[in-house]
């Protein structure tokens, strides 16, 4: 089998490739590339699972970055257990073809307790005193200590949150090369999230993005040149394209106005009670799953959802099959925003009673995705001194919360999740092995066979 590396450059599209990405541009010119029609929803977990199984969400079950766990009556995002993906992965098939085949998964999602041979994924330590300590989970376990002894602690707070930077993608790239020098796997999957940050913050604004593009181009160059010395097949891949938005849709506030939402008061603050709601929405970028408790509510709910400004499509359960989303985890309705809009998880009507997690980076408590976690309040001139003071208190052992995230969804200028009209905004697949890319346009499910052919032919 042929040694292959798949470098997942999140958010990379033809629109972004140009003068600020000279290495990536030259890689495409020397090799061969295709656009990939993104899966719906075009979000990280669904896209990666589709690529790695060759199946649609209707089969592998990853209907978004999170969903309503009906047996627990809770919304959960960013779970990590690989058994949640209900279809065999590419490495499972390749192991049956060659007993010597090995696979490394460096930060692709659902990376815990899979059947890969080597893996690393973000996994903070949550201490009893409330602190969150940056760390990773690896297999084998000793890989964690080797990587962090060589490279320093994984920069978790630069991987997500207001302090995101190229440091996290650089660390992952360096860790990948360190792992490869010792273990030399046949297939390596690498996740580089850097372009995901400022494209969501600022949209497609090249005055700002040119720095990010140059930074990721340099990281990609280092990886590609390292693997080409080893005569590997190199694939550059992305999951979705981010496009400009200007209209946040507070979908749960609309449902609340009609009496569908269940709300609890805790310590004077509001919480969304999904299990007690007649209907509620799980917001995930430009797609939202709406779950209804009673079938008797479907008709009226369907009619109401179609009236909400910014909602382009309302897909009822009986039509999900045509979108490859007919799975028990999906909502009773799936909403798709128009090109200018995206869905927030906000359910409170008064910021004074917003839950405490709303002003924090807390990806596991929020009942939906929150890109505002990448911002601090631009109207607060004292926000950075506040952050420094809170960090100092934590280091001194005092309990404190990092409540510095604004409740201003209008700050977000870029989003993804729907299928963009312009193919310039679709994800791409580019390779230095020209004979293994048969078409100029791929379906998301085609990526599986393309990667398999890179390794087996």
N, C-alpha and C positions, 0 to 999 in steps of 0.2 A: 504494500500500500504506500501511497505517496504522502509524504509529510505535508500538512496543510495548516495554515493559520487563517482564521476568519476574524477580521478586525471590524467590530461593530462601532461605527462612528455615528453616534446618535444624532439624528436630525440632519444628516448630510443629504443634500439634494443638488441637482445640476444648477439650481439658482445660486447656490453658495460657492460653487467651484469656479475659480477664476484667478485674478491677479493676486489675491491674498492667500491662495492655496497652491503655490507653484508646484510643490511635490505631488500632491494629489492630482492636480491637473495633468502633469506629465505621466503619472501612473496610468490614468485613463487613456491618454493618447498613445502610449506604448502598448497597452493591453486591449481589453475589450470590455464594454459595459452594457448594462441593461437598466431600464427603469423597472421598478416592482410596483404593481398595483397593490396598494396596502390592504391588509385585512381590516374589516370593520369589527370592533373599533381599532383604529390605528394608534395603539398605545403600547407601551413597552412589553408588558406581560403577555398580551394576546399575540403581538407580532413575533416575539421570540419563540413562544410555544408553537406557533404555526410554522416557523422556519425549521424548528428542531424536530417536529413530528411529521411534517408534510400533510397535516390534517387541519380542518377548520375548527373554530371554537365549538361548533356543534358536536364535535367528537372529542377534542382534547379538554374541553370544559373551561378553558381560561377565557372568560367572557369580558374581562377587563383587568385593570390593576387591582380591583377589589370588587366585592359583590356582597349580597345579603346571604349570610349563612343561615339557611332556613331552619336547620336543626338546632341552632343555638340562638336564633332570633337576634343576631348581631351583625352589623356591617363590619367587615374586616378588609383592610388594605395591606398590600405588601407582605403577604405571607411568604414563607421561604421553603416550605417542605416540598420536595420534588414529587411525592405521590399525589399532590393536587393535580398534576398534569396527567390526564387519564388516557394517554396514548403512548406507545413506545417511542423512544428518542432515537436520533440518528446513531448515537454511539451504541445503543442496544443492538441495532441491526448489524453494524459493522463488526461488533465483537463476535457475532455468529459467523461472519464470513472469514475472519482471521483472528486466531487466538492471540496473536502478537499485537493486535491493534490496541492503542491506548488513547485516552482522551483527557484533556485538561479544560476545565471551565473556570475562566478567570472573570468572575463578577457578572456573568449573565444570570438572569433571575431563576428562581426555583432551584437553587444550587445546593440546598442542604439535603443530605441523605439520598442522593441520586446514585447512579451506577457508574459515574465517571471515575477515573483513576486518580485524578488530582483536581482539587478545586479550592477556590477562595471566594468569600462573599462578605459584605459588611455585616457585622454582628456586634453591636455595642454591648458593653457590660452595664446592666442596670443595677446599681448598688442599693442597699437597704436604706441609705440616707437620702435617696432621691437623685443621686448623681448619675449621669450617663457618661461612661468612659469609652472613648473610641477603641475599637478592636475589630478583628475579623474572625470568621470561622473558616477553618480549612479542613480538607482531607488530603492526605493524612494529617493528624492533629499537629505533628511536629513541624509541618510546613509553615504554620502560623508564626512560630517562634523564629524560625530561620529567616523568613521574609522580613519580619519587623526588627530583628537584630541587625539585618543588613541595611534596611531602608528607613528605619524609624517607624513609629506607630502610624498606622493608616490614618490619613487626614480626614476623618469622618465629617468634621464640620466644614470642610471644603468640598465635600461630596454632595451635600445638600444643605440648604439654608442660606441666610444672607451672605455668608462668607465663601460661597462657592467660587472655585478658581480652577485653573489648569492643574493645580497641585494634585488633585485626586486622580485625574486621568494619567498624569505623569507617573504617579506612584503605581497605578495598575499596570501601566506599560513596563515599568522597570521590574515590578514583581513578576510579570509574565516572562520576561527574559531570564530572570534569576531562576524561576521554576524550570524553564526549558533547558537551561544549561545542566541542570542536575538530572532531569527526568526524560527529556527528549520525547514527548508524546507525539503520536501520529497526527492527531487533530487537536488544535488549540483554539478555543473561543475566547476572544478578548472584548471587553466592554469599555468604551471610552465615552463618557457622558458629557464632555465639556460643552459641546455646542447646544446642549439642551437648556443651558442656563440663561444666557443673555438673549437668545432668540425668544424665550418665553417672557423675559422681562421687557424687552424693547422691540420685539417684532423683527422684521427684516430691515434693519437699519444699519447699512454698511459703515456709516461713520463710527458706530460703536462696535459692530461685529468684526471689523477688519482685524482688530487685535486678537480676538478669540479665534478667528480663522487661521491667523499666522501661528498661534500657539498650538492648535490641534494639528496643523500641517507638520510642524516640527516633531511632535510626538509620533505621528503616523510615519514620518520619514525614518525615524530611528527604528521603529518596529519592522517596517518593510525591509530596510537594508539589513537588519539583523537576520531576518528569515531568508532573504534571498541569498545571503552568503551560505546558508544551509541548503540551498537549492529547493526550497519549499514552494509549493503553490501558495500564493497570497491572494486572499479575497477581501476586498473592502465592501462592507455591507452597512445599510442603515435600516431603521425600523419605520420611519415616518418622516414627513416634512412638516415643518412648522410654518404657519402663515399668520398674517396680521389679523388681529381681532380688536374690537373696540367696545363690545357689548357683553358684559357679564349677565347671565340669566340666573336669577336667584330662584331656581326651580322649586325648592322646598317652601319658600315663602309664598309662591303661588298656590301650592297645595294646602298650605296652612290657611290661607284666606277662605278656602272652600270647606274647611273643617276636616280635612283628611289626616292632618298630622297629629300624632300624639306627642305632647310636650310634658316634661316633668320639671319641677323646680327643685334644685338642690343647692342649699346654702345661698339662696337668693339668685341663683343663675339657672338658665334654661338648658335642658338637655333634650335631644331628639330621642324619643322612645320608639324605636322601630317596631318592636313587638306589639306595641299598643296602638300603632297607627293604622288607620283604614287604608292609607296609601302614602308612600314616601318615595323620594328619589335618591339614588346613589349616583352622585355626579362624578364624572371621570373625563376631564378635559371637555371635548366637544360632543361627548356621548353621555347619556344618562339612562340608567335602568330604573324604571318606576315599578315598584312592587305593590300590588293591591291585595288586601286581605280577603275580600269577598267578591265573588264573580258577579254578584248583583250590582256592583259599583262600576263594572267595566265600561258599559255603554256611556254613562254620564261622564266618567273619567276620560274616556277616549275623546269625547267631544270637547271637553274642557282643555285637554292638553293641546289640541290643535289650534286653540285660540291664543296661546301664549306667544308673545312677540319674541322673535329670534329662533323659534323652533321650526326647522325646515321639514323634518319628517317625524311622524309618529308611527312606529312600527308595532302593531299589536302582536300578541303571542302567536296567533294563527298565521302570521306572515313572516315569522322569524326564519323559517326554513329557507326562504329565497335569499336571505342574507347570511346564511350559514351560522346562525346564532341560536338555533332551536335547541337549547340545553336547559336543564332544570335550574341551573344557577342564574340564567338570564331573567331580566324583569318581565313582568306581564306586558309591559310596553317598553320599547327602546326608543329613546329620543335622540335625534341627530340635529345639532345646531346648524344654522346657516353659516356662511363663510366668515361673517363678521363677529360671530358670537361664540360663547363658551359657557359651560354650566358651573356655577359655584355650589358648594354644599350648604351655604348659609341658610339657617332656618329661623333665627331670631329676628324680631322686627325692631328691637331697640338694642343698640350696642352696649348699653349699660348692663344688660342681663345676658350677654353672650357668654358661653361657657369659658372656663379659664384656659382650656387648651386652644381656643381660637386665636389667642395672641402669642402662641408658642409654636415652635417647630415640633410637631407631634403627629407623625404620619400614621401612628397606630390607633390613636383615639378618635381622630376625626372621621365622621361617617361619609367621607368623600375625599377626592383629591383637592389639595390646596396649593396652587402655585404662588400665592401671596407669601408663603413661607420663605421665599427668596428675597423678600424686601424687609427693610426697616422703614419706619415712618419718615418720609422725606420732609414732612412739615415740622418735625420735632428736632430742633437744633441741638438738643442735649442727649439724643438717642445713643451716640457712641460712648459718652461718659457713663451713661446708665448701664450699657453692656459691660464695660470694663469693671464697673463697681460690682455688678452681679457676678461676674466671673471671679473677681477677687474674693467675694463672700463665699462662693462655692469652694475655692481652693483653701479657704480658712476653715472649712467644715460646717458653715452655716447653711441651713436650708433656705433656698430661694428659687424663684421660678424665672425663666428667661422670657418674660412676657413683653417682647419687643416687636412682635409682628403686627402690622397695622391691619385694620379691618376695612381695607380699601381695594376691593376687587378691580376697580377701574385702573389700578396701576399696571395690570397685566396687559401686555400688547401683542403677545403671540400665543398660539395654541395649536393643537392637533387632535386627531381622533376621527374626524370625518375623512372622506376620500376627496382630496382637492380636485378641482376641475382641470387645473393646468398640470400637465405631467412634469413640468419643471419643478414642481413641489412634491413629487413622489419620491420615495426612497430609491436608492440605487444599489446595484451589485456590480462591482468591477473586479477584474481578475487579470493576473499576469499569465494565465493559462488559457489562451484564446480559444483553443479547440473545445473547451468544456463549457462554453456559454452559447447555447444554441439559438436564442431568440433575443431580439432587441427589447421585448417587453415580456415580463414574467408576471404570473400570479404569485401571491405570497406563498401558496402551497408548492409552487415549482422550485422554490429555493432549496428545499430538502434534496431533491434529485440532483440539482446542480452541485451542491456541496458533496453529495455522495460520489458523484462522478469525478470530482477533483481528487478524491482520495483513492478511488478504486481503479481508475483508468490511467 
